[in-house]
Amino acid sequence: MVNRFAYLIRLLVFFLLVFLLGKVVFFLYNGGSETTGIADFWDIVRHGFSLDFSTSLYFVALPYLVILASVWLRAWNVLRTGLKVYYVLTAVLVALAIVADAALYEFWHFKLDSSFFQYLDATGNAFASVSTAYIVLRLAGAALLAFAIYKGLVWLTPRLLPGLCIIRRIVATILLLPLLPLMVIGIRGGLDVSTTNIGQVYYSENQFLNHSAVNPVFSFLSSVGKVAQANETGELYRFCEPEELEAYRTEIFPRAASALSDTLLRTRRPNILLVLMEGCGGRFTYLCGDTTTTPNLLALSREGVAFDRCYANSFRTDRGVVCALSGYESFPTVSVMKVPSKSCSLPSLARSLKEEAGYSATFIYGGDANFTNMRSYLLSTGYENIIAQEDFSDRERGSSKWGVTDSIVFSRTLDLFVDASAGDRPVFMTLLTLSSHEPWDVPIHHIPDDAMKNSFYYLDWCIGKFVTRLRQSPAWDNTLLIFMPDHDIALQSSRPTSSLIPWIWCGGALRTSGVVNRICNQSDLPATLLAQMELSHEGFAFSRNVLSDSYSNPLAVHYFNNGFCVWDEAGFSMYDFNADAVMTELPSPSDERIRRGKAVLQMVAEDFSSR
């Protein structure tokens, strides 16, 4: 009888030690020792213990039932074999979670969750950020860890359990049964109304320390149910009563959006080239004081119109593209592009320009257009032609880990745009760049000691060459060039300048220059552009004409993994749903700012769930 209790205790301690090892791996792998100390790591362990304990109890639950069965069944060998199968599955799950969490964090800057599944259908592109050796080493590490966990679990399991007489069976059952409610209480985190959740381990304004404390297995499993709930019911983001929500809708997304009389364009039907710049957030531009990494963007901002208080809606390409092209908001945990039932029915610039003004619509990307359901979204929302990596030569496709390097794609775009501009239909062309992305492999080495900055310098260099050549062509005079990133690469949501992005209009079709100093989002592009062209933007419920005199309550929202940032004229706030708390407020707290941010999320969630 003692052996059975001892086995369960050993299992619990073993899983706690495994999760402690996972914290060490995560902390050291992601540079925690370089910016923090031993005391910080102790705080991570101390605050994260409750989540580790709850998760460990999950894994002990099945062995507990087996032990309870062994009291009455004289078949320990059979039960032990079944436990070994369970050990294999458990070891693989835990090892993959620990290794994937540590490895992905340097790219995603959030804990492992169900977002992982959204990119499994395009693993070739997902792995393009890293080398084969990188992947092999981490898979090997996961395999070794899984093997070690499995061997440890088998070693802890009794080889033999003696049979018990009827009296001992009854006594053992009476002693074991109370463990069940105790385990349930431990798993749910006590008897309070609130149950175990990720936010209970958050304790610092430093998000890295909070993330280090979170158990990766719990983070992954708990996110699956939340995403399903958000997808199917829209109940996850319900904060306001209908009347209050409608008041916020009228205030934040005004429908009376007449353009100002001093419009920016010399013509209402310019040929339009929209360049979505991979990851080119404000930190690499003049917006945050960097005038050397992207000097061409700086020059274009001065000769054209620069929206200097624009913020990215989201943190990944598939999400940012939908925000920019469809004027749609993003979500903390769901990629709208990955849900065809919604993404394919969204309004879009391409469809509006084509149906209302006869534009042709072409999308150019040097990578795989099937990545994250992009091709389906583009074709369904009005693009007639999609040019992707398969339309380039084998040599060109091998010029970058992600596909075709930017200089080649810009050159092809120039030829296509100039030729199309000479035709009978006005032109709308969108170019999505890709070289300013991990692993930052670009063909020039202007900044050899900083590969990331060097890749953005290369993007800017490509832009400079492209604009110079376009300026020399007959197409220039009727061209409107729009530069906007898909997202910011910084992913440092606690800073007010996080997700600040350059939004620049230039070209011969522009009649003026200057700075637009209004807080806005990249999702405001469709309404603002269409209004300048005297075309309807009524179908874009979440896109605002920021040049309108009715845009009187500026607000910008950025969604990161399970949280959001919000900016208004009074300041900046960051809210984390894991912690269910405001993490940052500058220069001073504002309940109303947070309330408005939540209201926007609720509006979009209701729209999304009604698909």
Stockholm file with secondary structure:
# STOCKHOLM 1.0

chainA/1-611         MVNRFAYLIRLLVFFLLVFLLGKVVFFLYNGGSETTGIADFWDIVRHGFSLDFSTSLYFVALPYLVILASVWLRAWNVLRTGLKVYYVLTAVLVALAIVADAALYEFWHFKLDSSFFQYLDATGNAFASVSTAYIVLRLAGAALLAFAIYKGLVWLTPRLLPGLCIIRRIVATILLLPLLPLMVIGIRGGLDVSTTNIGQVYYSENQFLNHSAVNPVFSFLSSVGKVAQANETGELYRFCEPEELEAYRTEIFPRAASALSDTLLRTRRPNILLVLMEGCGGRFTYLCGDTTTTPNLLALSREGVAFDRCYANSFRTDRGVVCALSGYESFPTVSVMKVPSKSCSLPSLARSLKEEAGYSATFIYGGDANFTNMRSYLLSTGYENIIAQEDFSDRERGSSKWGVTDSIVFSRTLDLFVDASAGDRPVFMTLLTLSSHEPWDVPIHHIPDDAMKNSFYYLDWCIGKFVTRLRQSPAWDNTLLIFMPDHDIALQSSRPTSSLIPWIWCGGALRTSGVVNRICNQSDLPATLLAQMELSHEGFAFSRNVLSDSYSNPLAVHYFNNGFCVWDEAGFSMYDFNADAVMTELPSPSDERIRRGKAVLQMVAEDFSSR
#=GR chainA/1-611 SS CHHHHHHHHHHHHHHHHHHHHHHHHHHHHTTHHHHSCHHHHHHHHHHHHHHHHHHHHHHHHHHHHHHHHHTTCSCHHHHHHHHHHHHHHHHHHHHHHHHHHHHHHHHHCSCCCGGGGGGGGGHHHHGGGSCHHHHHHHHHHHHHHHHHHHHHHHHHSCSCCCCCCHHHHHHHHHHHTTHHHHHHHHHHTSSSSSCCCGGGGCCCSCHHHHHHHSCHHHHHHHHHHHHHHHHHTCGGGCCSCHHHHHHHHHHHSCSCCCBCSSCSBSCSSCEEEEEEETTCCGGGSGGGTCCSSSHHHHHHHHHSEEEEEEECSCSSHHHHHHHHHHCCCCCSSCCGGGCHHHHTTSCCHHHHHHHHHCCEEEEEESSCTTGGGHHHHHHHTTCSEEECGGGSCHHHHTTBTTBSCHHHHHHHHHHHHHHHHTSSSCEEEEEECCSSSTTCCCSCCSSTTCHHHHHHHHHHHHHHHHHHHHHTSTTGGGEEEEEEESSCSCCCTTSTTTTEEEEEEESTTBCCCEEECCCEEGGGHHHHHHHHTTCCCTTCTTCCCTTBTTCCSCCEEEEETTEEEEEETTEEEEEETTTTEEEEEESSCCHHHHHHHHHHHHHHHHHHHTC
#=GC SS_cons         CHHHHHHHHHHHHHHHHHHHHHHHHHHHHTTHHHHSCHHHHHHHHHHHHHHHHHHHHHHHHHHHHHHHHHTTCSCHHHHHHHHHHHHHHHHHHHHHHHHHHHHHHHHHCSCCCGGGGGGGGGHHHHGGGSCHHHHHHHHHHHHHHHHHHHHHHHHHSCSCCCCCCHHHHHHHHHHHTTHHHHHHHHHHTSSSSSCCCGGGGCCCSCHHHHHHHSCHHHHHHHHHHHHHHHHHTCGGGCCSCHHHHHHHHHHHSCSCCCBCSSCSBSCSSCEEEEEEETTCCGGGSGGGTCCSSSHHHHHHHHHSEEEEEEECSCSSHHHHHHHHHHCCCCCSSCCGGGCHHHHTTSCCHHHHHHHHHCCEEEEEESSCTTGGGHHHHHHHTTCSEEECGGGSCHHHHTTBTTBSCHHHHHHHHHHHHHHHHTSSSCEEEEEECCSSSTTCCCSCCSSTTCHHHHHHHHHHHHHHHHHHHHHTSTTGGGEEEEEEESSCSCCCTTSTTTTEEEEEEESTTBCCCEEECCCEEGGGHHHHHHHHTTCCCTTCTTCCCTTBTTCCSCCEEEEETTEEEEEETTEEEEEETTTTEEEEEESSCCHHHHHHHHHHHHHHHHHHHTC
//
